[in-house]
């Protein structure tokens, strides 16, 4: 019985890791190393809970919630303020991607506070409802609505006309 649960978790982790990684990259504004660490921490926490997974209605959504909470916890730590300088290493260019647009969006996301960034990623990238986002962030629905409006206004302010110029190419 123990082997089957371990195998179930391996299948779950294999099927969700890429999705968790994409979300983590957005949350971290493109910091792929921190994103990898967050995904690893998320999967580690999920493994510890896996024996009780039958009580979790939607393990994939729960893993997203764990990821967001790991991210927010990381941002609260003092050491989380370290920022690398110079060129971004290990950048991957996918076919059909516009690197300038991607960097502009990641840069604008990076200027948002951690909680504002989490709201934007959960609401507009993950397409979660206000209630799901509030639950994942452990805040009220009204706080999510307020943060979403303010975060989108800040993104528009940071991007200005540059987004239109980059998207028009």
Biotite code that builds the C-alpha atoms (Angstrom):
import biotite.structure as struc

atoms = struc.array([
    struc.Atom([0.000, 0.000, 0.000], chain_id="A", res_id=1, res_name="UNK", atom_name="CA", element="C"),
    struc.Atom([2.869, 2.363, 0.822], chain_id="A", res_id=2, res_name="UNK", atom_name="CA", element="C"),
    struc.Atom([4.484, 1.769, -2.589], chain_id="A", res_id=3, res_name="UNK", atom_name="CA", element="C"),
    struc.Atom([1.269, 2.644, -4.414], chain_id="A", res_id=4, res_name="UNK", atom_name="CA", element="C"),
    struc.Atom([0.995, 6.001, -2.583], chain_id="A", res_id=5, res_name="UNK", atom_name="CA", element="C"),
    struc.Atom([4.598, 6.790, -3.453], chain_id="A", res_id=6, res_name="UNK", atom_name="CA", element="C"),
    struc.Atom([3.885, 5.933, -7.077], chain_id="A", res_id=7, res_name="UNK", atom_name="CA", element="C"),
    struc.Atom([0.731, 8.082, -7.023], chain_id="A", res_id=8, res_name="UNK", atom_name="CA", element="C"),
    struc.Atom([2.759, 10.996, -5.707], chain_id="A", res_id=9, res_name="UNK", atom_name="CA", element="C"),
    struc.Atom([5.433, 10.512, -8.377], chain_id="A", res_id=10, res_name="UNK", atom_name="CA", element="C"),
    struc.Atom([2.733, 10.629, -11.056], chain_id="A", res_id=11, res_name="UNK", atom_name="CA", element="C"),
    struc.Atom([1.170, 13.717, -9.468], chain_id="A", res_id=12, res_name="UNK", atom_name="CA", element="C"),
    struc.Atom([4.533, 15.477, -9.198], chain_id="A", res_id=13, res_name="UNK", atom_name="CA", element="C"),
    struc.Atom([5.471, 14.616, -12.771], chain_id="A", res_id=14, res_name="UNK", atom_name="CA", element="C"),
    struc.Atom([2.165, 15.905, -14.116], chain_id="A", res_id=15, res_name="UNK", atom_name="CA", element="C"),
    struc.Atom([2.110, 19.149, -12.064], chain_id="A", res_id=16, res_name="UNK", atom_name="CA", element="C"),
    struc.Atom([5.786, 20.174, -11.902], chain_id="A", res_id=17, res_name="UNK", atom_name="CA", element="C"),
    struc.Atom([5.834, 22.091, -15.193], chain_id="A", res_id=18, res_name="UNK", atom_name="CA", element="C"),
    struc.Atom([2.662, 24.000, -14.347], chain_id="A", res_id=19, res_name="UNK", atom_name="CA", element="C"),
    struc.Atom([3.969, 24.824, -10.867], chain_id="A", res_id=20, res_name="UNK", atom_name="CA", element="C"),
    struc.Atom([7.264, 25.959, -12.373], chain_id="A", res_id=21, res_name="UNK", atom_name="CA", element="C"),
    struc.Atom([5.560, 28.331, -14.830], chain_id="A", res_id=22, res_name="UNK", atom_name="CA", element="C"),
    struc.Atom([3.529, 29.850, -12.008], chain_id="A", res_id=23, res_name="UNK", atom_name="CA", element="C"),
    struc.Atom([6.619, 30.145, -9.822], chain_id="A", res_id=24, res_name="UNK", atom_name="CA", element="C"),
    struc.Atom([8.525, 31.900, -12.618], chain_id="A", res_id=25, res_name="UNK", atom_name="CA", element="C"),
    struc.Atom([5.764, 34.463, -12.856], chain_id="A", res_id=26, res_name="UNK", atom_name="CA", element="C"),
    struc.Atom([5.616, 34.920, -9.102], chain_id="A", res_id=27, res_name="UNK", atom_name="CA", element="C"),
    struc.Atom([9.378, 35.447, -8.926], chain_id="A", res_id=28, res_name="UNK", atom_name="CA", element="C"),
    struc.Atom([9.470, 37.770, -11.958], chain_id="A", res_id=29, res_name="UNK", atom_name="CA", element="C"),
    struc.Atom([11.598, 35.368, -13.948], chain_id="A", res_id=30, res_name="UNK", atom_name="CA", element="C"),
    struc.Atom([14.032, 34.281, -11.224], chain_id="A", res_id=31, res_name="UNK", atom_name="CA", element="C"),
    struc.Atom([14.286, 30.706, -12.455], chain_id="A", res_id=32, res_name="UNK", atom_name="CA", element="C"),
    struc.Atom([16.494, 29.565, -9.602], chain_id="A", res_id=33, res_name="UNK", atom_name="CA", element="C"),
    struc.Atom([14.088, 30.782, -6.932], chain_id="A", res_id=34, res_name="UNK", atom_name="CA", element="C"),
    struc.Atom([11.220, 29.332, -8.975], chain_id="A", res_id=35, res_name="UNK", atom_name="CA", element="C"),
    struc.Atom([12.903, 25.920, -8.932], chain_id="A", res_id=36, res_name="UNK", atom_name="CA", element="C"),
    struc.Atom([13.424, 26.191, -5.180], chain_id="A", res_id=37, res_name="UNK", atom_name="CA", element="C"),
    struc.Atom([9.770, 27.113, -4.624], chain_id="A", res_id=38, res_name="UNK", atom_name="CA", element="C"),
    struc.Atom([8.558, 24.181, -6.727], chain_id="A", res_id=39, res_name="UNK", atom_name="CA", element="C"),
    struc.Atom([10.853, 21.811, -4.858], chain_id="A", res_id=40, res_name="UNK", atom_name="CA", element="C"),
    struc.Atom([9.626, 23.124, -1.511], chain_id="A", res_id=41, res_name="UNK", atom_name="CA", element="C"),
    struc.Atom([6.009, 22.866, -2.667], chain_id="A", res_id=42, res_name="UNK", atom_name="CA", element="C"),
    struc.Atom([6.417, 19.269, -3.803], chain_id="A", res_id=43, res_name="UNK", atom_name="CA", element="C"),
    struc.Atom([8.222, 18.423, -0.561], chain_id="A", res_id=44, res_name="UNK", atom_name="CA", element="C"),
    struc.Atom([5.342, 19.774, 1.472], chain_id="A", res_id=45, res_name="UNK", atom_name="CA", element="C"),
    struc.Atom([2.841, 17.972, -0.733], chain_id="A", res_id=46, res_name="UNK", atom_name="CA", element="C"),
    struc.Atom([4.745, 14.705, -0.230], chain_id="A", res_id=47, res_name="UNK", atom_name="CA", element="C"),
    struc.Atom([4.427, 15.084, 3.529], chain_id="A", res_id=48, res_name="UNK", atom_name="CA", element="C"),
    struc.Atom([0.672, 15.554, 3.130], chain_id="A", res_id=49, res_name="UNK", atom_name="CA", element="C"),
    struc.Atom([0.203, 12.901, 0.466], chain_id="A", res_id=50, res_name="UNK", atom_name="CA", element="C"),
    struc.Atom([-0.932, 10.208, 2.901], chain_id="A", res_id=51, res_name="UNK", atom_name="CA", element="C"),
    struc.Atom([-3.831, 12.494, 3.766], chain_id="A", res_id=52, res_name="UNK", atom_name="CA", element="C"),
    struc.Atom([-4.410, 13.502, 0.145], chain_id="A", res_id=53, res_name="UNK", atom_name="CA", element="C"),
    struc.Atom([-7.736, 11.665, 0.101], chain_id="A", res_id=54, res_name="UNK", atom_name="CA", element="C"),
    struc.Atom([-9.038, 14.477, 2.302], chain_id="A", res_id=55, res_name="UNK", atom_name="CA", element="C"),
    struc.Atom([-7.900, 17.089, -0.241], chain_id="A", res_id=56, res_name="UNK", atom_name="CA", element="C"),
    struc.Atom([-10.606, 17.632, -2.856], chain_id="A", res_id=57, res_name="UNK", atom_name="CA", element="C"),
    struc.Atom([-8.311, 19.018, -5.552], chain_id="A", res_id=58, res_name="UNK", atom_name="CA", element="C"),
    struc.Atom([-4.606, 18.218, -5.027], chain_id="A", res_id=59, res_name="UNK", atom_name="CA", element="C"),
    struc.Atom([-3.543, 20.329, -8.040], chain_id="A", res_id=60, res_name="UNK", atom_name="CA", element="C"),
    struc.Atom([-5.255, 23.441, -6.690], chain_id="A", res_id=61, res_name="UNK", atom_name="CA", element="C"),
    struc.Atom([-3.917, 22.701, -3.232], chain_id="A", res_id=62, res_name="UNK", atom_name="CA", element="C"),
    struc.Atom([-0.383, 22.482, -4.657], chain_id="A", res_id=63, res_name="UNK", atom_name="CA", element="C"),
    struc.Atom([-0.873, 25.929, -6.253], chain_id="A", res_id=64, res_name="UNK", atom_name="CA", element="C"),
    struc.Atom([-1.981, 27.261, -2.880], chain_id="A", res_id=65, res_name="UNK", atom_name="CA", element="C"),
    struc.Atom([1.101, 25.766, -1.217], chain_id="A", res_id=66, res_name="UNK", atom_name="CA", element="C"),
    struc.Atom([3.285, 27.344, -3.928], chain_id="A", res_id=67, res_name="UNK", atom_name="CA", element="C"),
    struc.Atom([1.817, 30.809, -3.378], chain_id="A", res_id=68, res_name="UNK", atom_name="CA", element="C"),
    struc.Atom([2.176, 30.516, 0.372], chain_id="A", res_id=69, res_name="UNK", atom_name="CA", element="C"),
    struc.Atom([5.792, 29.361, 0.018], chain_id="A", res_id=70, res_name="UNK", atom_name="CA", element="C"),
    struc.Atom([6.447, 32.372, -2.208], chain_id="A", res_id=71, res_name="UNK", atom_name="CA", element="C"),
    struc.Atom([4.833, 34.820, 0.213], chain_id="A", res_id=72, res_name="UNK", atom_name="CA", element="C"),
    struc.Atom([6.753, 33.293, 3.131], chain_id="A", res_id=73, res_name="UNK", atom_name="CA", element="C"),
    struc.Atom([9.981, 33.627, 1.185], chain_id="A", res_id=74, res_name="UNK", atom_name="CA", element="C"),
    struc.Atom([9.274, 37.292, 0.412], chain_id="A", res_id=75, res_name="UNK", atom_name="CA", element="C"),
    struc.Atom([8.739, 38.036, 4.110], chain_id="A", res_id=76, res_name="UNK", atom_name="CA", element="C"),
    struc.Atom([12.241, 36.845, 4.977], chain_id="A", res_id=77, res_name="UNK", atom_name="CA", element="C"),
    struc.Atom([14.958, 39.487, 5.078], chain_id="A", res_id=78, res_name="UNK", atom_name="CA", element="C"),
    struc.Atom([17.248, 37.461, 2.829], chain_id="A", res_id=79, res_name="UNK", atom_name="CA", element="C"),
    struc.Atom([14.608, 37.540, 0.109], chain_id="A", res_id=80, res_name="UNK", atom_name="CA", element="C"),
    struc.Atom([15.592, 41.099, -0.759], chain_id="A", res_id=81, res_name="UNK", atom_name="CA", element="C"),
    struc.Atom([18.823, 39.997, -2.444], chain_id="A", res_id=82, res_name="UNK", atom_name="CA", element="C"),
    struc.Atom([18.788, 40.868, -6.124], chain_id="A", res_id=83, res_name="UNK", atom_name="CA", element="C"),
    struc.Atom([21.246, 39.534, -8.686], chain_id="A", res_id=84, res_name="UNK", atom_name="CA", element="C"),
    struc.Atom([22.999, 42.030, -10.943], chain_id="A", res_id=85, res_name="UNK", atom_name="CA", element="C"),
    struc.Atom([24.238, 41.881, -14.473], chain_id="A", res_id=86, res_name="UNK", atom_name="CA", element="C"),
    struc.Atom([22.892, 39.637, -17.175], chain_id="A", res_id=87, res_name="UNK", atom_name="CA", element="C"),
    struc.Atom([20.184, 37.098, -16.500], chain_id="A", res_id=88, res_name="UNK", atom_name="CA", element="C"),
    struc.Atom([21.739, 33.633, -16.780], chain_id="A", res_id=89, res_name="UNK", atom_name="CA", element="C"),
    struc.Atom([20.098, 30.561, -18.223], chain_id="A", res_id=90, res_name="UNK", atom_name="CA", element="C"),
    struc.Atom([17.390, 32.361, -20.175], chain_id="A", res_id=91, res_name="UNK", atom_name="CA", element="C"),
    struc.Atom([15.383, 30.136, -22.439], chain_id="A", res_id=92, res_name="UNK", atom_name="CA", element="C"),
    struc.Atom([13.852, 31.401, -25.636], chain_id="A", res_id=93, res_name="UNK", atom_name="CA", element="C"),
    struc.Atom([10.845, 29.507, -26.856], chain_id="A", res_id=94, res_name="UNK", atom_name="CA", element="C"),
    struc.Atom([9.910, 29.679, -30.510], chain_id="A", res_id=95, res_name="UNK", atom_name="CA", element="C"),
    struc.Atom([7.348, 32.382, -31.168], chain_id="A", res_id=96, res_name="UNK", atom_name="CA", element="C"),
    struc.Atom([8.262, 34.259, -27.986], chain_id="A", res_id=97, res_name="UNK", atom_name="CA", element="C"),
    struc.Atom([9.054, 37.929, -28.026], chain_id="A", res_id=98, res_name="UNK", atom_name="CA", element="C"),
    struc.Atom([11.880, 38.299, -25.511], chain_id="A", res_id=99, res_name="UNK", atom_name="CA", element="C"),
    struc.Atom([11.489, 42.075, -25.205], chain_id="A", res_id=100, res_name="UNK", atom_name="CA", element="C"),
    struc.Atom([7.802, 41.750, -24.375], chain_id="A", res_id=101, res_name="UNK", atom_name="CA", element="C"),
    struc.Atom([8.491, 38.936, -21.907], chain_id="A", res_id=102, res_name="UNK", atom_name="CA", element="C"),
    struc.Atom([11.233, 40.938, -20.169], chain_id="A", res_id=103, res_name="UNK", atom_name="CA", element="C"),
    struc.Atom([9.044, 44.048, -20.025], chain_id="A", res_id=104, res_name="UNK", atom_name="CA", element="C"),
    struc.Atom([6.206, 42.091, -18.442], chain_id="A", res_id=105, res_name="UNK", atom_name="CA", element="C"),
    struc.Atom([8.494, 40.271, -15.992], chain_id="A", res_id=106, res_name="UNK", atom_name="CA", element="C"),
    struc.Atom([10.148, 43.572, -15.090], chain_id="A", res_id=107, res_name="UNK", atom_name="CA", element="C"),
    struc.Atom([6.785, 45.199, -14.434], chain_id="A", res_id=108, res_name="UNK", atom_name="CA", element="C"),
    struc.Atom([5.691, 42.196, -12.361], chain_id="A", res_id=109, res_name="UNK", atom_name="CA", element="C"),
    struc.Atom([8.939, 42.469, -10.422], chain_id="A", res_id=110, res_name="UNK", atom_name="CA", element="C"),
    struc.Atom([8.103, 46.031, -9.394], chain_id="A", res_id=111, res_name="UNK", atom_name="CA", element="C"),
    struc.Atom([4.886, 44.914, -7.731], chain_id="A", res_id=112, res_name="UNK", atom_name="CA", element="C"),
    struc.Atom([4.813, 43.892, -4.096], chain_id="A", res_id=113, res_name="UNK", atom_name="CA", element="C"),
    struc.Atom([4.814, 40.155, -3.440], chain_id="A", res_id=114, res_name="UNK", atom_name="CA", element="C"),
    struc.Atom([1.123, 40.076, -2.542], chain_id="A", res_id=115, res_name="UNK", atom_name="CA", element="C"),
    struc.Atom([0.115, 42.177, -5.561], chain_id="A", res_id=116, res_name="UNK", atom_name="CA", element="C"),
    struc.Atom([2.171, 39.894, -7.800], chain_id="A", res_id=117, res_name="UNK", atom_name="CA", element="C"),
    struc.Atom([0.530, 36.815, -6.270], chain_id="A", res_id=118, res_name="UNK", atom_name="CA", element="C"),
    struc.Atom([-2.929, 38.273, -6.927], chain_id="A", res_id=119, res_name="UNK", atom_name="CA", element="C"),
    struc.Atom([-2.082, 39.048, -10.567], chain_id="A", res_id=120, res_name="UNK", atom_name="CA", element="C"),
    struc.Atom([-0.595, 35.596, -11.184], chain_id="A", res_id=121, res_name="UNK", atom_name="CA", element="C"),
    struc.Atom([-3.440, 33.716, -9.505], chain_id="A", res_id=122, res_name="UNK", atom_name="CA", element="C"),
    struc.Atom([-6.284, 35.798, -10.950], chain_id="A", res_id=123, res_name="UNK", atom_name="CA", element="C"),
    struc.Atom([-5.051, 36.418, -14.484], chain_id="A", res_id=124, res_name="UNK", atom_name="CA", element="C"),
    struc.Atom([-2.450, 33.747, -15.233], chain_id="A", res_id=125, res_name="UNK", atom_name="CA", element="C"),
    struc.Atom([-3.993, 30.864, -13.285], chain_id="A", res_id=126, res_name="UNK", atom_name="CA", element="C"),
    struc.Atom([-7.517, 32.153, -14.019], chain_id="A", res_id=127, res_name="UNK", atom_name="CA", element="C"),
    struc.Atom([-8.655, 31.547, -10.469], chain_id="A", res_id=128, res_name="UNK", atom_name="CA", element="C"),
    struc.Atom([-11.789, 33.049, -8.993], chain_id="A", res_id=129, res_name="UNK", atom_name="CA", element="C"),
    struc.Atom([-11.626, 35.788, -6.394], chain_id="A", res_id=130, res_name="UNK", atom_name="CA", element="C"),
    struc.Atom([-12.612, 33.312, -3.694], chain_id="A", res_id=131, res_name="UNK", atom_name="CA", element="C"),
    struc.Atom([-9.975, 30.764, -4.725], chain_id="A", res_id=132, res_name="UNK", atom_name="CA", element="C"),
    struc.Atom([-7.330, 33.481, -4.790], chain_id="A", res_id=133, res_name="UNK", atom_name="CA", element="C"),
    struc.Atom([-8.420, 34.739, -1.380], chain_id="A", res_id=134, res_name="UNK", atom_name="CA", element="C"),
    struc.Atom([-8.222, 31.226, 0.026], chain_id="A", res_id=135, res_name="UNK", atom_name="CA", element="C"),
    struc.Atom([-4.779, 30.608, -1.472], chain_id="A", res_id=136, res_name="UNK", atom_name="CA", element="C"),
    struc.Atom([-3.461, 33.858, -0.026], chain_id="A", res_id=137, res_name="UNK", atom_name="CA", element="C"),
    struc.Atom([-5.329, 33.553, 3.254], chain_id="A", res_id=138, res_name="UNK", atom_name="CA", element="C"),
    struc.Atom([-6.994, 36.969, 2.859], chain_id="A", res_id=139, res_name="UNK", atom_name="CA", element="C"),
    struc.Atom([-10.543, 38.205, 2.311], chain_id="A", res_id=140, res_name="UNK", atom_name="CA", element="C"),
    struc.Atom([-12.251, 38.413, -1.096], chain_id="A", res_id=141, res_name="UNK", atom_name="CA", element="C"),
    struc.Atom([-12.440, 42.191, -0.721], chain_id="A", res_id=142, res_name="UNK", atom_name="CA", element="C"),
    struc.Atom([-8.662, 42.325, -0.210], chain_id="A", res_id=143, res_name="UNK", atom_name="CA", element="C"),
    struc.Atom([-8.146, 40.343, -3.415], chain_id="A", res_id=144, res_name="UNK", atom_name="CA", element="C"),
    struc.Atom([-10.432, 42.674, -5.391], chain_id="A", res_id=145, res_name="UNK", atom_name="CA", element="C"),
    struc.Atom([-8.698, 45.760, -4.006], chain_id="A", res_id=146, res_name="UNK", atom_name="CA", element="C"),
    struc.Atom([-5.229, 44.365, -4.637], chain_id="A", res_id=147, res_name="UNK", atom_name="CA", element="C"),
    struc.Atom([-6.149, 43.290, -8.162], chain_id="A", res_id=148, res_name="UNK", atom_name="CA", element="C"),
    struc.Atom([-7.398, 46.765, -9.110], chain_id="A", res_id=149, res_name="UNK", atom_name="CA", element="C"),
    struc.Atom([-4.345, 48.463, -7.607], chain_id="A", res_id=150, res_name="UNK", atom_name="CA", element="C"),
    struc.Atom([-1.901, 45.946, -9.062], chain_id="A", res_id=151, res_name="UNK", atom_name="CA", element="C"),
    struc.Atom([-3.317, 46.303, -12.571], chain_id="A", res_id=152, res_name="UNK", atom_name="CA", element="C"),
    struc.Atom([-3.139, 50.101, -12.272], chain_id="A", res_id=153, res_name="UNK", atom_name="CA", element="C"),
    struc.Atom([0.517, 49.812, -11.194], chain_id="A", res_id=154, res_name="UNK", atom_name="CA", element="C"),
    struc.Atom([1.263, 47.484, -14.116], chain_id="A", res_id=155, res_name="UNK", atom_name="CA", element="C"),
    struc.Atom([-0.306, 49.957, -16.545], chain_id="A", res_id=156, res_name="UNK", atom_name="CA", element="C"),
    struc.Atom([1.730, 52.740, -14.959], chain_id="A", res_id=157, res_name="UNK", atom_name="CA", element="C"),
    struc.Atom([4.985, 50.772, -15.161], chain_id="A", res_id=158, res_name="UNK", atom_name="CA", element="C"),
    struc.Atom([4.402, 49.600, -18.711], chain_id="A", res_id=159, res_name="UNK", atom_name="CA", element="C"),
    struc.Atom([2.872, 52.805, -20.055], chain_id="A", res_id=160, res_name="UNK", atom_name="CA", element="C"),
    struc.Atom([2.928, 52.894, -23.829], chain_id="A", res_id=161, res_name="UNK", atom_name="CA", element="C"),
    struc.Atom([5.828, 50.450, -24.015], chain_id="A", res_id=162, res_name="UNK", atom_name="CA", element="C"),
    struc.Atom([3.511, 47.440, -23.894], chain_id="A", res_id=163, res_name="UNK", atom_name="CA", element="C"),
    struc.Atom([1.589, 48.661, -26.946], chain_id="A", res_id=164, res_name="UNK", atom_name="CA", element="C"),
    struc.Atom([4.867, 49.291, -28.780], chain_id="A", res_id=165, res_name="UNK", atom_name="CA", element="C"),
    struc.Atom([6.237, 45.856, -27.920], chain_id="A", res_id=166, res_name="UNK", atom_name="CA", element="C"),
    struc.Atom([3.008, 44.008, -28.708], chain_id="A", res_id=167, res_name="UNK", atom_name="CA", element="C"),
    struc.Atom([2.579, 45.770, -32.067], chain_id="A", res_id=168, res_name="UNK", atom_name="CA", element="C"),
    struc.Atom([5.762, 44.253, -33.505], chain_id="A", res_id=169, res_name="UNK", atom_name="CA", element="C"),
])
